[in-house]
Amino acid sequence: MSIARKLGVITYRSAMEWVGRFARIRLESDQREDDPFGVEFQIESYLAGHARRFVRSFDPNCYLYLSRASDWFDIAEYGGSVAAGLERIAVERALVIGVETDILFPLTQQQEIADGLAAGGADVDLVALDSPQGHDAFLVDIARFGAAIAAFLGRM
């Protein structure tokens, strides 16, 4: 679970942010372990801390079920293709927000969602945000997301 959390955290943010926050900055000598293969860089320490907190607070079975649910969900099963599955969703209006630096759910997928909903008759607003936070932008870039959501709701 520790390794899974480290990998997850790495993919939640963009390379631009990781370089900006940590670059190749080493820990101070008094913060390093005596182990020659121990944690040496600030990014390693950051990821190890996240992993420790996650392992202590998250049920491994819950993690497995969430992971499996993500793997198993396929909207194409509801119409034969992703486009057909999206087209079957009955909504009048939709807001699709994507982040240019999100490597988990790239803008091309957000465009595909918007196109599929529009093909089903929805009035769709697609907003592409430029945020260095990647996938986690929705958690930390509240100003940009809030503005997009407020504009969408203001047109209702």
LINDA-V680843 format. One record per backbone hydrogen bond with DSSP energy under -1.0 kcal/mol. NH is the residue of the N-H (numbers start at 0). CO is the residue of the C=O. E is the energy in kcal/mol with one decimal. If there is no record, write none. Layout:
nh = <NH	NH>
co = <CO	CO>
e = <E	E>
//
This chain:
nh = <4	5	6	7	8	9	10	11	13	17	18	19	20	21	22	24	26	30	37	41	44	45	46	47	48	49	50	51	52	53	54	55	56	57	62	63	64	65	66	67	68	69	70	71	72	76	77	79	84	85	86	87	88	90	93	95	97	99	101	108	109	110	111	112	113	114	115	116	117	118	120	121	122	124	126	128	133	135	135	136	138	139	140	144	145	146	147	148	149	150	151	152	153	155>
co = <0	1	2	3	4	5	6	7	131	13	14	15	16	17	17	21	39	27	34	24	40	41	42	43	44	45	46	47	48	49	50	51	52	53	58	59	60	61	62	63	64	65	66	67	68	73	74	75	80	81	82	83	85	88	122	124	126	128	98	105	105	106	107	108	109	110	111	112	113	114	117	116	91	93	95	97	130	11	132	133	135	135	136	140	141	142	143	144	145	146	147	148	149	152>
e = <-2.5	-2.2	-2.7	-2.5	-3.0	-2.1	-1.8	-1.4	-1.0	-2.1	-2.7	-2.1	-2.6	-2.8	-1.2	-2.7	-3.1	-2.1	-1.9	-2.7	-1.9	-2.5	-2.5	-2.6	-2.3	-2.1	-2.5	-2.5	-2.2	-2.3	-2.7	-1.9	-1.3	-2.1	-2.0	-2.3	-2.5	-2.7	-2.4	-2.6	-2.7	-2.1	-2.2	-2.7	-1.8	-2.2	-1.9	-2.5	-2.6	-2.6	-2.3	-1.0	-1.6	-1.1	-2.2	-3.0	-2.8	-2.8	-2.1	-1.3	-1.5	-2.7	-1.8	-2.2	-2.5	-2.9	-2.4	-2.6	-2.4	-2.3	-1.9	-2.2	-3.3	-2.7	-2.9	-3.4	-1.0	-2.7	-1.2	-1.8	-2.0	-1.2	-3.2	-2.0	-3.4	-2.1	-2.0	-2.6	-2.9	-2.3	-2.0	-2.9	-2.2	-1.4>
//
